[in-house]
Amino acid sequence: MPALRQLLIGYPAGVAGAFTVIDDEGLHFGLHLNLNAPPSCTEGYVRRRRDPRDTRVERARLDTYCKAPRDSETGVRGARNAPEPLPTPSIPGLEEWVERYDPAIWQALLTPPGR
């Protein structure tokens, strides 16, 4: 009877869920494959492919990077296209506090009594 119980539990949920994927245009399973969206950048890379049996050590080519403009339709990545860092936040009154800072006072305050 466990199979019948499972059918009675799962069937209503399956039927209810089926109506969410069926409409006038057909079936929609809610699976959107965004493969190659945006397309990968290929500008600036060497297109020569090595034979997999070639195991010689070659120097890394440091002059290869995505040379597409920043506003390109391709997936432009890399440090060259990273957003600018935010400015360092300022703390009002920090300069005056640092001028008055004395490490000996803090050491005395943080040392347990009797030491």
C-alpha positions in Angstrom: 0.0 0.0 0.0 2.9 2.5 0.2 2.8 2.9 -3.6 -0.9 3.8 -3.5 -0.3 6.2 -0.7 2.5 7.8 -2.7 0.3 8.1 -5.7 -2.5 9.7 -3.7 0.0 12.2 -2.3 1.9 13.0 -5.4 -0.8 12.9 -8.1 -2.7 16.1 -7.0 0.5 18.0 -6.8 1.6 16.8 -10.3 -1.7 17.7 -11.8 -1.7 21.1 -10.2 1.8 21.8 -11.4 1.0 20.7 -14.9 -1.4 23.6 -15.4 1.5 26.1 -14.7 3.5 24.9 -17.7 0.6 24.6 -20.2 -0.7 27.7 -22.0 -2.1 28.7 -25.4 1.4 28.6 -27.0 2.3 25.1 -25.7 4.5 23.7 -22.9 6.8 25.9 -20.9 8.9 24.1 -18.4 10.6 27.2 -16.9 14.0 26.1 -18.1 15.9 28.9 -19.7 19.4 27.8 -21.0 21.5 30.9 -21.3 24.3 29.2 -23.1 26.5 31.7 -24.9 24.5 34.6 -23.7 26.4 36.9 -23.9 28.8 35.3 -26.3 32.4 34.8 -25.2 35.0 37.3 -26.2 37.3 35.9 -28.9 39.0 39.2 -29.9 42.7 39.2 -28.9 43.2 35.5 -28.3 45.4 33.1 -30.3 43.2 30.7 -32.3 46.0 28.1 -32.9 45.1 24.9 -31.1 47.8 22.5 -29.9 47.6 18.8 -30.5 46.7 17.1 -27.3 49.7 14.8 -27.7 52.1 17.8 -27.7 53.3 17.9 -24.2 56.2 20.4 -24.6 56.3 23.2 -22.1 55.5 26.6 -23.8 55.8 30.0 -22.2 52.5 31.6 -21.3 51.4 34.4 -23.7 50.9 37.4 -21.5 49.7 39.6 -24.3 46.4 37.7 -24.8 43.3 39.3 -23.3 39.9 40.3 -24.5 40.5 43.3 -26.7 36.9 44.0 -27.3 35.7 47.4 -26.1 34.1 47.6 -22.6 30.6 48.3 -24.0 30.8 45.3 -26.4 28.0 42.8 -26.8 30.4 40.0 -25.8 31.1 38.9 -22.3 34.1 41.2 -21.7 36.0 40.2 -18.6 39.3 40.9 -17.0 41.0 43.4 -14.7 41.1 45.9 -17.5 37.3 46.0 -17.5 36.6 45.8 -13.8 34.6 48.7 -12.3 36.5 51.5 -10.6 36.9 51.0 -6.8 34.8 53.1 -4.5 36.6 56.0 -2.7 37.8 55.3 0.8 35.1 56.4 3.2 36.0 59.2 5.6 35.4 59.2 9.3 34.6 62.6 10.7 37.0 63.5 13.5 39.5 60.7 12.8 42.4 63.0 12.4 41.9 64.7 15.8 41.4 61.3 17.5 44.7 60.0 16.0 46.5 63.1 17.2 45.4 62.5 20.8 45.9 58.7 20.7 48.3 57.4 23.3 49.0 53.6 23.3 50.1 53.7 27.0 46.6 54.8 28.1 44.9 52.0 26.2 47.4 49.5 27.6 46.7 50.6 31.1 42.9 50.4 30.5 43.1 46.9 29.0 45.4 45.4 31.5 43.6 43.4 34.2 43.9 44.8 37.8 46.7 43.3 39.9 49.1 42.7 37.0 
